[in-house]
Amino acid sequence: MKLLCRYSLPLIVAYLCGCSAFETTRIEPVFDPEASLLPRSGTIAYIKNGIVALAVPLNDVKAADAFAIIIYNGTDHFISLKQKDCWMLDGTGGQTKPIHRSMYTATLGKNYKPTLPPEFKSEVFRWNRSIHIYGDTAALPTEDVEKTRVMPKQKSQFFLYFRTRSIKSSNLRVVVPKIYSEYDQSETTFVFKFRVSKG
């Protein structure tokens, strides 16, 4: 009996570790009364100061916590933002900056190309017909763009990749700060709230 127990315990531990290794992780939107949730694609959408901001978790990316960000300028003047100023807050209070563009290939693979969830375009169109999502996603950019300017009634789309925090944290916040109005010098910040589900 002792011999059986001695050999059974390592097998049980190995089995449990194996189950943990194959555990799936999904980043999902958290309800916010000020936001619109598009459940099929997992998108969170906010409208503030004439600016529409959407964040979409890219759950097919396993090497990083990845999000697509779409900013639609519904105002009559230019707005601008700096993608490098975006950051993620995890459930422990830790702040994580996006992976630098120079590390994209090393982190995501040479042939990686970001893709939005298949339901995303039609879901956004039903929610707000002024926002047109069309065409294939471009390949990953390698240049470091300091500032992104968005014309009136136009959109900008970019991707944020963070060192994986969803393994240890059950809550994530993606912050797109200080979208600058070139008309009245005001700044608008968006905070997207997500939870991590495992199973």
N, C-alpha and C positions, 0 to 999 in steps of 0.2 A: 504493500500500500504506500509506504514511504517513497519507494522508487517511482511509483506511478505519479505521485504528487510532485516529486522533484522534476520530472520531465514535462509534466503538464503545465506548470506555471509559466515557463518560458514560451511555450506554444500559445498560451492564452494572451500573454503580453504582446507577442509578435502579431497575433490576430488583431488585437485592439489597435495597435500602431498602424497596421495595414489598413484598417477601416478608416482611421483618421486621415491617412495619406490620400485616400480616394474620396474624401468628403468634398462635396461640391459647395462652392461659395457663390452667392449672388448678392449684388448690391441693388437695393430696392428703394423707391422713394418713400419718404415719410409724409404723412398728412400734415398740411399747413393750411389754415383757413384763408390765408392770403395768396395761396398758390393754386394753380390748376394742375392736376395730376392726369397724365395720359397713360392709363394702366397697361395697355398692351405693349408699349415700348419702354415703359418705366421712366418716362420723361417728366420732369418738373418744369413748370412754366410760370414766370412772374411777369407782371406788367407794372412798371414804375416810371413816373416822369416821362411818359411817352416812349419808353424803351421796353422792348419785349426781350426777355432772356430765358433761354431754355438750356437745361442740362440733361444729358442722356448717359446713363452708365453703359459702358461697353463690356458686357459680361463675358464676351467671347475672348477677351484678352486676359491671359493667365499670368503673364510676366510682370504686370503692373496693375495698379488701380487706374482705370482709364475712363475718361469722360469726353463726350463731344459737347461743345458749347456753341450755341447759336445766339447771336445778338442781332435783333432787328431794330433798326432806327426808325421809329414811327414819328419822329419830330420833323420839323422843317429846317433843321440846321445840322451841321456835322457834329458827330460825337467821336471820341477816341478812347482807347484803352491800351494798357500794356499787358500782354499775355504773361510775361515773366513775373508780374506782380500777383498773379493768382496763387492761391495756396489751399491746402487741405488741413482741416483740424480733425484729429481722431478723438475717440472717446476718453483717452487718458489726458487730453489737453495738449498733446504733442502737435506741433505744426510742421507740415511737410511742403517743401517747394516742389514745383514740377521738375521732372527729369529734363536736363538740358538737351537741346536738339542734337548736340554733338554725340550724345549717348543713345540716341534712338536705335541705331542699328545694333549696337551691342546689347541693348536691353530687349528689343522687340524682334530682332532678326532682320536680315538683309532684305528679304522680299515682303516684309509686312506692309500691308495696306489697310488703313482703318475702314471699317464698314459700319454703317448705322443699322439698327434693327430693321428688318424688312417692313414692319408695321409703321415705322416712324413717319414717313412722308405722308401717307394717307391720314394718319391720326392727327398730325399737325394741321393739315389742310382742313379737316372737318372742324377743328377747334378754332382756327383763325385763318381765313382764306386770303388774308393780305400777305401771309408769309409763304413764299414759294420755295419748296425744297426740291431741287431737280438736278439731274446729271449725276455722274459717278463721282465718288470721292477722289480727290487728287492724291497723288503719292505723298509720303511724308516729306515736309519741307526740311531742308538742312540749314538754311540761313537763319540767323537770329534777328527777327524783326523787332525793332525797339518799340514801335508804336503802330497800332492798327487804327486806321480812320475809317469810319462808316458814313457813307453819304445818306442824305435823307431818303426814307422809304426803300432802303437797301439793307442787306444783311451781311454779316460776317460769320464764318464758321471756322472753328479751330478745335484742336484736340489737346487735352491735358493728360499727361501720364505721370503717376506718382509711384514712388517705391511702395510696395504692397504693404498696406496697413490693415487691410480687411481681415488678415489672418488672425490678428490679435484684438481688434477693436470691433465692437458691435454697432458703433455709430460713427458716421463720417459727415463732415461739413465741407463742401467745396465753396470757396469764396472767390468771387469775381469782383474785385474792388475798384472803386474810383473811376467809373466810366464818366469821362469828362465832357461836359457840354461846351462846345466852342462858341455858343451864343451867350449864355449867362454865367459861365464858369462854375456851374454847379457840378457836384459829383454824386454819382449813384452807385451803390454797392449792392450786389446780390449774394445771398447765402442760400445754397441748396442743401437740403437736409436728406441724408440717406441712412438706411439701416442695413446691416449685413445679416443675411439669413444663411444658415448652414444646414445641410442635410444630405 
